[in-house]
């Protein structure tokens, strides 16, 4: 990891060979999904007697390998890069597994986000599930993450079977949803922004009506809250945050990078936005621009419409979409200039589609 | 969505310091602070998120210096429900 502040994050100039940064991201995400997205769900159902500890124990004892829902992939290659990729892919599968047992799939659970937020400690630290801290050499940390993934995945496996056994979901339904979760589609963020850069009428509609404007272009509109898109200009640099948890239009854009959910970002960005952008993202906002930070505390979800970079005249919408980074939609970066995009693509530092966020 | 609500864009408002009956998602760092109505959303229904329907929602613009010791001329925009807000007279 680079930078003296401990959470520096520069994915597009970093290389795959910055293994520390990759492992840090896996560690942070893994604990986030476990402690905020998965375990609170089990506890929610335990409290209400919808699944019990004894269901879990009995299922664990009786579970045969051939009945496993999740198949763990095999490690291909022993070098460090292969091992890092392996852990990242495994984490992806774990997160999809949590999405599989989310309220959206298992409707009978009738979970309401508001209750869940209260019970998982979004408003009161007392209720928070403690996240693990990670220490040691890179090698030790990789071994630890692998063991954690094995443990966490096992509980998830048992939990899925408990839902089936208690009649909250059928195996067929879950298998169907599992397939859907693995369908690949282009990242909506790039598609939306590239269209806004090239189609002024669409841009106007996007800024004034939010989700409505997405319907016509065939992008999944999502359902979570009202969408407000804030436009960056020569005079204005917008940034988004959720200081209470991690609200974000994830139903349209996929999940955020780990630092968006991290307390350091959520605290600093509203205390001293310019210093936060400089220290965490090496982003220096010129004094000629006002910084506006949007805190999604309620039923509105925001994303930033970044400025179109210089040097991309005459590029097609598909090419433009590649310049749009996840960070630029949060305001933690700018859209990439074409030259930088090419360099990043060559070095393998370009991001893959963001993860789905289980709700 | 209903357009109704007590405040309009540009109105000066203050956030209550405490409001046990109000929406819990009003962060501590804006309580007791002054801002200006920036966006009027009206009443939003969000049944996946909460069982009840809260009062009209506003995005309130705060000067950064009102909320923090940082004196940069920047701003923080926060979503606040009407029951947390009161009017501030412009000369006070």
HADDOCK unambig.tbl for C-alpha pairs under 7 A between the chains (distance, minus, plus):
assign (segid A and resid 112 and name CA) (segid B and resid 48 and name CA) 5.84 0.50 0.50
assign (segid A and resid 112 and name CA) (segid B and resid 49 and name CA) 5.56 0.50 0.50
assign (segid A and resid 112 and name CA) (segid B and resid 50 and name CA) 5.94 0.50 0.50
assign (segid A and resid 113 and name CA) (segid B and resid 48 and name CA) 6.56 0.50 0.50
assign (segid A and resid 113 and name CA) (segid B and resid 49 and name CA) 4.61 0.50 0.50
assign (segid A and resid 113 and name CA) (segid B and resid 50 and name CA) 6.41 0.50 0.50
assign (segid A and resid 114 and name CA) (segid B and resid 49 and name CA) 5.48 0.50 0.50
assign (segid A and resid 114 and name CA) (segid B and resid 50 and name CA) 5.15 0.50 0.50
assign (segid A and resid 225 and name CA) (segid B and resid 46 and name CA) 6.08 0.50 0.50
assign (segid A and resid 244 and name CA) (segid B and resid 27 and name CA) 6.84 0.50 0.50
assign (segid A and resid 270 and name CA) (segid B and resid 76 and name CA) 6.77 0.50 0.50
assign (segid A and resid 271 and name CA) (segid B and resid 68 and name CA) 5.49 0.50 0.50
assign (segid A and resid 271 and name CA) (segid B and resid 70 and name CA) 6.85 0.50 0.50
assign (segid A and resid 272 and name CA) (segid B and resid 70 and name CA) 5.94 0.50 0.50
assign (segid A and resid 290 and name CA) (segid B and resid 73 and name CA) 6.88 0.50 0.50
assign (segid A and resid 290 and name CA) (segid B and resid 74 and name CA) 5.42 0.50 0.50
assign (segid A and resid 291 and name CA) (segid B and resid 74 and name CA) 5.02 0.50 0.50
assign (segid A and resid 291 and name CA) (segid B and resid 75 and name CA) 6.43 0.50 0.50
assign (segid A and resid 292 and name CA) (segid B and resid 74 and name CA) 6.06 0.50 0.50
assign (segid A and resid 292 and name CA) (segid B and resid 75 and name CA) 4.92 0.50 0.50
assign (segid A and resid 292 and name CA) (segid B and resid 76 and name CA) 5.71 0.50 0.50
assign (segid A and resid 293 and name CA) (segid B and resid 75 and name CA) 6.36 0.50 0.50
assign (segid A and resid 293 and name CA) (segid B and resid 76 and name CA) 4.71 0.50 0.50
assign (segid A and resid 293 and name CA) (segid B and resid 77 and name CA) 5.91 0.50 0.50
assign (segid A and resid 294 and name CA) (segid B and resid 76 and name CA) 6.03 0.50 0.50
assign (segid A and resid 294 and name CA) (segid B and resid 77 and name CA) 4.67 0.50 0.50
assign (segid A and resid 294 and name CA) (segid B and resid 78 and name CA) 6.06 0.50 0.50
assign (segid A and resid 295 and name CA) (segid B and resid 77 and name CA) 6.02 0.50 0.50
assign (segid A and resid 295 and name CA) (segid B and resid 78 and name CA) 4.93 0.50 0.50
assign (segid A and resid 295 and name CA) (segid B and resid 79 and name CA) 6.94 0.50 0.50
assign (segid A and resid 296 and name CA) (segid B and resid 78 and name CA) 6.64 0.50 0.50
assign (segid A and resid 296 and name CA) (segid B and resid 79 and name CA) 6.38 0.50 0.50
assign (segid A and resid 297 and name CA) (segid B and resid 25 and name CA) 5.74 0.50 0.50
assign (segid A and resid 297 and name CA) (segid B and resid 26 and name CA) 6.67 0.50 0.50
assign (segid A and resid 297 and name CA) (segid B and resid 78 and name CA) 6.60 0.50 0.50
assign (segid A and resid 297 and name CA) (segid B and resid 79 and name CA) 5.51 0.50 0.50
assign (segid A and resid 298 and name CA) (segid B and resid 25 and name CA) 6.26 0.50 0.50
assign (segid A and resid 298 and name CA) (segid B and resid 79 and name CA) 5.84 0.50 0.50
assign (segid A and resid 299 and name CA) (segid B and resid 46 and name CA) 6.98 0.50 0.50
